[in-house]
Structure formats: C-alpha cells, structure tokens
Amino acid sequence: MDAGVALVFKHRYVLILQEAGKYKQTGKLLEEVLEKQKQLLGDNHPHTMGNLAQSYLDLGEHQKAKELYVIVLEKRKQLLGDNDPETVHTMGNLANTYSAQGEYQKAKELNVIVLEKQKQLLGDNHLHTLHTMGNLAQSYLDLGEHRKAKKLYVIVLEKFKQLLGDNDPNTVHTMGNLASTYAALREYRKAKNLKVIVLEKQKQLLGDNHPHTLITMGNLAQSYSDLDEHGKAKELNVIVLEKRKQLLGDNHPHTLITMGNLASTYLLLGEHQKAKELYVIALEKQTQLLGDNHPHTQVTMDNLAIIQRRFGAIRGSDGSFLDSFLELFLKL
C-alpha cells in the first residue's frame, strides 16, 4: 500500500477514536501519524500542525493548541486566502481554543466573523454553519448574555432536528446546551428535565464513558444542586470525577472542573473538610495549568476564600498556609 494512502487510513482511524472520546488512547497513534506527516509534508504543513493543535485542545493543553492554531491560521490565509473554507474552519478552531482558555470575548468576536463567512460560503443550513452558531451561543452564555444564547440554541436545535433527526448526537448535544442555558436563566426545573432526557439519549448513542455523556452527567448534578437535591448531586459528581480521572487523567481541565463541583457539593452538605481538601488540590492544579486569571481558577479561588472566611486558615497540599494568597485575592 502506498505510504500516503496508509497514512490517510491511519489518520481516519485516529479521528474515529477521537470522535468516540478516547483521547488518551489516541495519543500514541496520533504521534505516529504526525511523525509520518512530518516526513511526507514537512514540519510546517498546515495539516500536520492543525492535527497536533486539535490533539492538544482535546488533552486540555490549551496554550499549546492556541499557539499552533495561530500559526496554522496565518499559513492558510497566505496559501488559500481569508475566505477559503479551510481558513474559516481553522478560525473557528482558534475561537474554540480562546473559549477553552477563558478568553470569552475573543471567542465571541471570532465566532461572529466565522459564522458570517460560513453563511456566505456554505449556506445557513450547512452543518459547519450550525456548529459555529452553537459555538457563538456558547460564547454568549459564557459572557452572561443568556437570552441571546437561548435564542441561537433554539434555532440550532430546530435545524439539527430537521436535518438529522431527534436522536442524532449533534441534536442531543445542542439539547444539552439549551438545558444549560435554561439553568443560567434560573429555569432550574426545565433545565433538569431536559438534562435527564439528554443523558439517557447520550448513554444510548455514545456510551456511559463518552466525554459528552460525562459533561451532561456533571450538568445534571449541577441541576440537582440548583434544586437543593445535594445528595443526588454528590452521587453524580463522584461518578463523573472517577470516570474523568480514568479517561482524561488527574490534571485535565475537565477533571479539575468536576473536582471543584464535587467540593461545592460537599460544602452545601456541610462536609467542610472534604470541600476544603478538594478545593485546595483543584486551585493548585488550575493555577499551574490555566493561570491565575482563568475564570475556572477564579471560581475555585473565590470558593476557597469563602471557606477561609468561615473556617480560618487553609493549608496547601505541601502543608504550607494559603492565607496570604487568598487574602490577596480578597483585596482585588
């Protein structure tokens, strides 16, 4: 078999594994594919760099992903022009990376541009256009513009239902995003009911351990907390945390989000020591991986500060006190 053809088949197999959410399992295979791509296409070929950037994004290494996507975007602009579908697609990937890094305004501005270009190039009902519309809705949600988010998600959901059916993973994923928007609008009962439906569909379509299933499980746990059903929230968060550790590793941003969510549940249940221990671990890891200014780090820092106000000094995992660090935050 021709080396180029073999490489294409192997790369498609890696993409199938990634679509299944098996990010850690694809690591070694992707390294082999990238090494072959480098030999055939060169280190700086956009395909090689773009694939590596997406791998970094999936594995939670957002800064590395962003740096590569910036380079890939510039190369595609030079080679293909600003309006080529490949260029626009890369622009959307960069927007997703901004979102993952907590740079929500940048993500929104880029998604607005991408959406306009995709409408012109592909039409209003193309799947890429609808995915970008959903990404823009997420940007609105991240920025607290909840009604704008809801309006867009309703449109995207309706189009996915028409084009793909009620049970397609894209439809179900959008349904989950709409449920999160209901929660942001304090429509907690509506959010919970929709998340229960989404979780059941995702288990059937994707399996219990797929990243999208775990996201919905974590979101449903939050709905239980919103409705003061903290025992149910705790049970779900414990499951999600264990699965994410196994599938993504202890240091993945999604693992740390779940750790913080479980800590919040312990706090609401009055299990203050357990909450404190988890918050300390999450804060130290998020500070190292995401930086002090990432919204997820700030949320954890805020929650630890609340515990400090109520229960006094807090020690880090190395035994040192975190009081001065938190007091500095309280003065900001």
N, C-alpha and C positions, 0 to 999 in steps of 0.2 A: 504494500500500500504506500502511496506517495506520502512523504513526511508531512506535507501541508494538509492533506486530507485527514491523516491520522490525528493531527493536531486539532483540526476542526471538530472531529468526533469527540476527542477527549475534553475539549473546551465545552461542548454542548452537554456532556455528562456532568461536568462541574456545575454548569448553570442549573441543571435539573436538581442536583443536590442542594444548591443554594436556595432554589425555589422551595424546596422541602424544608428549609430552615436548618439544615445540617451544616452550620457554618464552620464549626471546629473540624468536622470530618473532611471538609473540602480543602483545608489548609495545605496539606502535603501535595494533593493533586494539583491545586492551583499553582503552587510553586513550580511543579514540573511543567505545567502549561506555559507559565510566564517565562521560564528559562528557555523553552523551545521557541516561544515567540520572539524573545530577545535575539536568539541565534538567526531566526528567519527574517525578522522585520527590523531588528535593531532595538537598543535600549529605549530610544526616544519615540518609538512609533506610538501614535495615539491609542491604538487598540491595546497594546501592552500596558501602557500607563493607566488607561481607563479601567481595565480589568483589575489592576492592582489597587487602584483607588477605591473601587467598589468593595473589594475584599476588606480593605482597611475600615471602610464605613460599617460593613456588617459585623466586624470584630470589635467595633467600638473605639477604634483608633482614629478619632475624628480629625485631629490636626494633620496627620499624615495624609488622610483622604483629601482634605481641603487643599493642601499644598500641591498634590498631584492633579486634582481636578482643575485648579487654576492654570497649571501648565498645559494640560490637555485642551482646555477651552481656547487658550491662546493659539495653540498649534492648529486646531480645527478651524478657527477663524482665518488664519493665514492660508491654510490649504484649501478650504471649502467655501469660505465666506461666512458672514454673520447669520445668514438665513437658511443655510443648509440644515436639513433635519438632524444630522449627526451633531452639528454645532449646537442646535437648540436643545437636543436631548442632553448633551453634556452640561449645558447651562442649568437645566432642571436638576441634574445630579449635584451640581455645586450648590444650588439652592437647598437641596435636602441636607447637604453637609452643614451649611450655615444653620439650618434648623436644629440639627443634632448638637451643634456647638452652643446653642442658646442665642445665636445672633438672629433673632426672630425678625427684626425689621429688614435686615439684608435679605433674608429668605423671602419675605413678602415681596419686596421690590423686584427681586429677580423672578419670582414666580409670576408676577403680573406681566413682565416682559415675555416670558416663555409662553404663557397662556395666549397672549395676543398673537405671537408668531405661529403657534401651533394651529390656532383657529384659521389663520390665513393659509397655512401650508397644507393642513390635514383635514380641516373642517371641524365643526362644532361637536360631532359625534364620534370622532376617532378615539380609540382607547387611550392613546398618549395624551390627547387633549383633556379627556376626562380625568386621568390620573393627575395631571397638573392642576386642574380645577380643584381636585380634592386636596392637593398639597397647599394650594393657596388658602383653601378653607381652614386647613390646619394652622397655617401662619396667622390667620385672623384669630383663631382660637387661642394660640399661644400669646397673642398680643392683647387678649381680653376683649376683642371685637366679636362677641359671641353671636350676635344676631346676624352679622354678615356671614359668619362661619355656617350657621344653621341654614341660611338661605342657599348657599352654594352646595352644601352637603345634600339638601333635599333635591336639588336639580341633578346632581351627580348620581344619587341613588336611583332616581326615577329613570335616568338614561341607561344605567347599568342593567336595571330590571328589564327594560325594553329590549336592549341589545343582547344580553347574556342570560337573562332569566333570574329568578329569585334566589337560586342556590349556588350561583357562581361565586368563587372566592372573592372576586372583586366587589360584587354586590354585597356580600356578607361583611367584608372588611369596611365598606362605606357605611353600612348599617351600624357597625360598632362605633365608627367615628361620629355619626349622628347622635348615638346614645351618649357619648362623652360630651357632646355639645349641649344636650338636654341637661346633663348634670351641671355643666358650667352655668346654665341658666336657672339652676336650682329647681328644675323639674325632676326631682330625685326618683319618684315612683315610676315615671315614664322611662327614665334612663335605666333603672334596674330591670324593668320588664323587657326592654329591648335587648339589654346585655345578656339576659338569660337565654333569649332566642338565639342571639348571635353565638354564644358559647356552645350551645347544643349543635348548631349547624357547623361550626368550625371543628368541633370534635369529630363529627361525621366525615367532613370533607378533608381535613388536614391532619387529624390525629390529635391525641391529648398533649403531645410534646412540641408541636409546631410553635415557633415564636409568636405568630398571630393569635393562636389559641391562648398562649400564656399572657399576652397583653390583655386580651378580653377577660381572662380569669382575674388578673390584677385589677382591671377596671370594675369588674363586678364586686370585688372585695371593697373597693372604694365606695360603691353604691350602698353596700351594706353598712359601711361606717356612716355615710351620709344619713341613713335611716336609723342610726343608733343600734344597729344589729352587729355589735362589735365582736361577739363570739364567732359569728359566721365569717366576718371579715378576717379575723385571725386565722381560722382554719384554712381559708383560701390562700392567704398571703404566705403561710408556712409552706404550702404545697408549691406555690409559684417560686418561692425563693430556692427551695431544694432543687426544683427542675432547672431553674436558670443557672444555678451553680454547676450542675452536671453538664448542661448543654453549652453554656457560654463561658463558664469559668467564674471565679470569685470576683474578678476585677472588671467585668464588663459593666458599662454604664447601666444597662437594664437590670442587672443583678443588684447593683447599688440602689437603684430606684426602689426595687422591691424590699430591700433591707430597710430603707427609710420608711416605706409604707407599713411594714410589719412593726417597726419601732413605734410609729404613730398609733397603731392599734393597741400595742402594749400600754402606751401612755393613757389612752382612753379607757383601758380596762383596769387602770391603777397599778399595773406591773411596772413601776417606775425604774427599777434597777435593770430589768431586761431592756426597756426602752433606751435607757442611757447607754448601755453597753453597745447596742446596735448602732445608735446614732454616732457614737464616737468612731466606730470602725468605718461607717459609711462616710463620715466627714473627712477622715484622714485619707481614705482612698479617693474620694471625689476631688479633694484639693490637689492631690498628686496627678490625677488623670485628666480632670476637666479644668482645673484652675479655680481660684478664689471667687471669680466673678460669674461663673456659670450659674444660671438660675437654679439648677438642681443642688449645687453646693450651697447656695444662699438659703434655700428652703431648709436643708439639713442644719445649717448653722443657726438659723432662726429657731428651729425646734429645740436644739441643744441649749440655746440661750434661755428659752422658756423654762427648761428643766433646771438650769443653773439658778434662775431667779427663785424657783420654788424650793429647790433641794440642796443648793450650795455647790461646793467645789466638784469639779469633774476631772477625772484622770484620763489621759490618753492610753493607748494600748501599751506604751512603753513605761507607764507608771507616772509620767510627768503630768503636772496640772495644766488644764486647758483654760483656766480662768482668764488669764491676761488676753489670750487670743479672742475669747468670746466677749470680754468686756470691751475690747477694741471694736468689735463688730457692733455692740450695742450703742456705741457713740457715733457710728456712721450715720 
